[in-house]
């Protein structure tokens, strides 16, 4: 768990808010990133010590349960199945490791954003480096 989660949150926020149509709200006590006009659908959650779990993490959408299971098996030191959202295929990515790869994290945020973005927003987005660091 990060001793100062504001550092990780600032990085996640910069990446997420660089994506078109993104807004941040607090939901269930956590910062959550949504796309305006996507029927209030979230694409990323920032969790810090959620219910005392000792983790600082990003929660993002995967393509589904099969991908989630593959990630959990491939790298259990990086990924975890989050409570509540995990049964829907979301994955937790630990942010508080010395070896955190912020390009990888930015890729996950953009990929999750793409999974809920309306087609019109996707058509106007040319991608790019959303890392924001």
N, C-alpha and C positions, 0 to 999 in steps of 0.2 A: 504494500500500500504506500502510495506517495505521501511523504510528510507535508508536502505543499501541493495539493491537487490543483491549485489555481494555475500552475505552470502548464500542466497537461490540458486543463480545460481551455486555457487561452489558445493553445495550439489547435485543439479540436475545433474551437469556435472559429478561428481564422480560416481553417480549411473549409468547414461547412458553410459559413456565411459568404465565402467567395463563390459559391455555386448559385446560379440564378434562381430567384424566387424563394430563397430560403429564409425562414424566420426561426427564432429561438423562443421557446416558452419553458416555463417550469411546469412539470407534470409529475405528480407523486413525489415531489421534493427533489427532482433531478432535472438538469438542463436537457431539453429535448429539441431536436432540429426537425422542422416540418417544411413542406413545400406548400406555399400559398396556392390555392386553386386545385390542390390534389385531394380534395375532400378531407382535409385535416390529417393526412397520412404522414406519419413520422418516418424518418429514415436513419436517424442516429440518436442514441441516448448516451449521456455521460454519467457514469456511476462512480461514486467514491464511497467506499465502506457501506455499501447498500445493506441494510439490516445487519450490520456488523460483520460482513463477509471478508473484510481485510483486503479488498481489491480496489484498485483504481483502473477503470476499464471503459472501453467504448463498446456499445452494442450496436450491431448493424445487421441488415437483412442479408441472408444468403439466398441462393436459388431454391432452397428447400431443405428438408430433413436429410436427404442423401448427402448433399454437400456439407451440411453441418456435421454429420457423423464422420465424413472423410476428414474434415479439418480437425475434429476432436481426436481422431486416431493419429493423424499425421503429426500434430504438434500440441500435445496436452499442456505444455509449459507456456504456450502463448494463448490458446483458445480454451473457452469453457462454455458450457450450456447455461445460459442465464435463466434464473427463475422467471416465471410469468411469460416472457417472450420466447424462450427456448423451444417450447412445444410448437411454436409457429415457424420454426426454422431460423430464428435469429441466433447470432453467435456473439459471444463476448470476446474481446481482444484486450489483453492486458496492456496497459499503458505505462506502468511503473517499473519496467525492467530497464536495467542499464543498457541493454542492447535494443531498445525500442527503435524500430525502423519506421520513421515518420513518412517516408515515401510509400511504404506498404500500407500504413494507416490511412494516408490520403487516398490511396487507391480504393480501399474499402469504403471510405466515406462517399467517394464519387460513385462507386458501383451501387451502393445502397440508394443513393440519391436517384440514380438512373432507374432503379427498379420501381420507384413510385412517381417519378416525374411524368406529367402529362406529355403526350406526343408533341404538342406545339412547343413546349419548353425544350424538349430534347432536340427538335429540329433546329432551334435557334442556338444551341450550345455546340461549340466547336471543340470542347474539351480543353485540354491544356493542363498546366501544372497548378492544381488546386491546393498544393501543400500549404501555401501561405506562411512559410517559414523563411 
